[in-house]
């Protein structure tokens, strides 16, 4: 294994060894190096106790935020690493954190507490060799996800390991061995005890995997523990000539067929989530009217529950809301651009594409409609057409001078924007002022009275 260790990490390991301690590099960096990837974070484990680590590297270079768990963050020689004392863990009481941490004297005891075999490998710095007591390298080569020890015990200790295992499968194309898979399914209910933030973090990483479609199709019930809205979609037949996949199979394929962008992949994950509740059937087959709008509402609830950031949540919901119809006219495109920026509209086109290519097994509808929409978006941008309130050649101050106040200002601006977008009037200040005055008089009743007096 070609394991390139940064100079700063080598310096830290050398200092530990020179002072009579053992030094092993462990965790994801060893796994990534074995996979031929470039590691980014380096973790060191040692038989030195935390106070000995701090004494060796100096208080000014050490952070003790993880000292209760035997971890000291060390910034030294221009680099950073977490150095952790060999340890064992017992008495997990919340399906996530150990109640008791005991220091150990052996690297083998330390590796035995880890989740999966390929994460339980260590690089012996002093002897420059791999320590692999649980055959993690073999599992890497065979793309096998296997727990260290008894799988049910590992997931009982930390239920988040279930999603972490699926993340590895989605990222690297691993398959759980039968015992690990059975334990993952049996222990999935324990995910209810994990914080929403941790669930969302793993979900985000999982969605970026090259093999995410396979994982979504194979393990929807596990995800449904925290996203129960998935359940009705799993075996829901759509009864339409456009779809010979179930709702969930279609969703899974759209995720994998979209670019690796979190906004896009979350959008595709939830874009049809409300289809089962919108289903109707007639002689022409199945229909899902208003499913885009209802899926947008459901997605909002889910992302709020998962504590997604506001920008992501709002944009995902907008893209879902608009995904049902490919805009065919300049008016329709401008209406969308009244709510989306041009950058966001590019994501919208990618949503349409992912949806398009994920419908039929043997063929997909042509891209003609999407290409036309794409050209219309481009035309709007090139001609700098007015699509948003801020593009209007009138503002709130102008309306206040006419006599509008408070909420009326926003209402009139929206009205004027609709008039401009529909080409009823040009985007010229004088015309907009005149239209606004007309609306003001209508609202005051003056034009109404004048008309009836005639």
Secondary structure, DSSP 8 states (H G I E B T S, - for coil): ------HHHHHHHHHHHHTT---EEETHHHHHHHTT------EEEESS-HHHHHHHH-GGGEE-TTGGGTEEEEEETTEEEEEEE-EEEEEE-SSSSEEEEEE-S-HHHHHTTSSBGGGS-EEETTTTEEE-TT-HHHHHHTTEE-BSS-HHHHHHH-THHHHHHHHHHHHH--EE-HHHHHHHHHHGGGGGGS-HHHHHHHHHHHHTSTTHHHHHHH-HHHHTTT-GGGGGGTT----BTTB-S-HHHHHHHHHHHS-S-HHHHHHHHHTTTTHHHH-EEETTEEE-TTHHHHHHHHHHHHHHHTT--HHHHHHHHHHHHHTTS---SHHHHHHHHTTS-HHHHHHHHHHHHHHHTTS-SS----SHHHHHHHHHHHHHHHTT---SGGGSS--HHHHHHHT--THHHHHHHHHHHHHHHTTSS-S-HHHHHHHHHHHHHHHHTHHHHHHHH-
